[in-house]
Amino acid sequence: MCILTNSKNVIMMIKTKGLIISFLLIFFFINSCTNYYKNELLSFLPTQNEIKGWVKKDKQDSYSKNQLYDYINGGAEIFLEYGFDSLITQEYCFKDKSITLEIYKMETQEAAYGIYSFNRDYKLPAIAVGTEGTSEGDKITFWQNRYYVVIQTSDSSKDLLTIAQIVSAKIKEKGHFPQILKYLPTKNRIKQSEKLICGIIGLNNQYYFTKENILNISKYTPAIFANYKSKDDEFKLCVIKYKNSQEIELVFKKLIDLYKNEYVELKQDRITVKTKAGKYHIIQKKNSFLYMVLEASDGENLLLCI
């Protein structure tokens, strides 16, 4: 009886030690991964020798997914919607001037392009840095690979571009544009107006349908929006590629129900809507694609002009 009891105790001790070792291994693995990604972002920061005259103010700050609200409270949700991984920030000073550098690591290259495109104003000048970049005078933003980079100052400085170029060189790989971009017609499209949308926050920013995600868009089924101009008419075009015909049929039925009191034409694969404001929407499905022309002034042959 004693032997049996001792055997059970030994087995329990072995199991307990095994669990402890497993937890420790998981802890060290997670910690090592965190340090790796932190060091990776750290390696992208320009040194003081690379930007002469500018010195680092204090130590850089790092933020994980759970800590992002501490840095941009009220603006973190859109980053998380696209797929945020981690962030490093560093402030540089020169006399009475300061520059703040933010490097956001996103989960995918599509997420990096998405958050960049969401924040971009197509009316601002594009610059040749990263995969795509934009200048706002006292601010430069660009995306490259899985990274979204923001560099800003309280006073305009030519060193913004220098810092942007240094960070871009350290990231090295350019990355690729989302595949869905190729489905946007090029005719009449306004350059730099494209926006990749991956959830309800981004969708409502582009066009408000309902408080629900009626288009069923996500990181895995994104929508691409762009502005178009034909003659004096400027409008939006949205393209979504769904996984299968069942999914697009479900969305199409929701749109028919949403506009049941406003559509002027309803076909098997197309809805023409005249809104209360006198604008037109044309919604058309083709295979697994949904095309939507939104807020156009003229409803006649609108799809043909783009």
Secondary structure by P-SEA (a helix, b strand, c coil): caaaaaaaaaaaaaaaaaaaaaaaaaaaaaaaaaaaaaaaaaaaccccccccccccccbbbbbccccccccccccaaaaaaacccbbbbbbbbcccbbbbbbbbbcccaaaaaaaaaaacccccccccccccccccccccccccccbbbbbbccccccaaaaaaaaaaaaaccccccccccccccccccccccbbbbccaaaaaaaccccccccccccccbbbbbbccccccccbbbbbbbcccaaaaaaaaaaaaaaaccccccccccbbbbbccccbbbbbbbcccbbbbbccccccccccccc
